């Protein structure tokens, strides 16, 4: 366990503590590999968990939404929990109960703050750079009305914990002789062939040409 | 919008309502394509959002955990929100603010119920079948001690909503002439080459041989 930020009551990893980390580099890598986070908050109807597009700039995770949305208003008023999970594989052990998954997850606690007008533009430009590096200069930028209708929120990466598992199954010693295949079935995010919009006669830029893996 | 289950206050889709669905078939497909869900609940420290392995059996979503875990105890006592999200692609429009993502998401509200001792075995066998069809008969089954230490919870798929987006970007009419490439950059989950455990001399069964795509 590589702890560089002291855990709080909420970020102390209790279950399988050997999988826990408070290393900012691990946290940043998990966020940077994500397109969406799950944001949990409460209102008068109970607890909600909503997927939101996200990106990172320095030591903050950013989301954006429509000014009028219930969620944006609630997140400005209360602490919440933001979680990102990547599943990297199924871990097949020789006994049913030792099966597991390989994964990288991050849980962030705190309160979102509203990015002011001056900060909105660089924040949303960083989002575009996260989605498609270099695209910012090619598209029509947001106009004043579009910016005015959009709220950008950010949460400090100050109270956060990561949990990861990688590697082979961990069987009990007495199960190692059993005649069951054991190992890992890997999972990853793959990028498919770009699909140009009907009527798009523009040559694919480098980031589109390079997309498919 | 294909509504076969009447939405509740919590499951009425308000933002981009044309993307909403209450069709059980859509919900089932989103759950069946998932390895994990994000489960939001509260305790005295606030709201939490924790990734959990999940599977479906009929009209219930199942999770399991250690008897002693704080989360298992809290989920038995209160309503929660369970969310699954699949990101299917980045949608590149000709203007910055019309960029979007293609996705399939499901949000389920309600309270988990504890599966009784008689129900645990078939529930966990269904989980194994979800992970690796046919594997159940090959591994050492759980013993009484392992079953006794594990809680299986299920939540009815009665109060749920799905939201999906697919297809090309939706540009404003006046942006269609702009010289920016527009289209979709697809994302999907890919399955890599199985990695046998060191010391595993067992021939790969069919579900391992077929894994890689």
Interface residues (C-beta under 8 A of the other chain):
Chain A: X9 X10 X14 X15 X35 X36 X38 X39 X40 X41 X42 X45 X46 X47 X48 X49 X50 X51 X53 X66 X69 X70 X79 X80 X81 X82 X83 X85 X87 X89 X90 X92 X93 X94 X95 X96 X97 X99 X101 X103 X105 X107 X109 X124 X128 X131 X132 X135 X136 X138 X139 X140 X141 X142 X146 X150 X168 X169 X171 X175 X176 X178 X179 X180 X181 X182 X183 X184 X185 X186 X187 X188 X189 X190 X191 X192 X193 X194 X195 X196 X197 X198 X199 X200 X202 X203 X204 X205 X208 X211
Chain B: X9 X10 X14 X15 X35 X36 X38 X39 X40 X41 X42 X45 X46 X47 X48 X49 X50 X51 X53 X66 X69 X70 X79 X80 X81 X82 X83 X85 X87 X89 X90 X92 X93 X94 X95 X96 X97 X99 X101 X103 X105 X107 X109 X124 X128 X131 X132 X135 X136 X138 X139 X140 X141 X142 X146 X150 X168 X169 X175 X176 X178 X179 X180 X181 X182 X183 X184 X185 X186 X187 X188 X189 X190 X191 X192 X193 X194 X195 X196 X197 X198 X199 X200 X202 X203 X204 X205 X208 X211
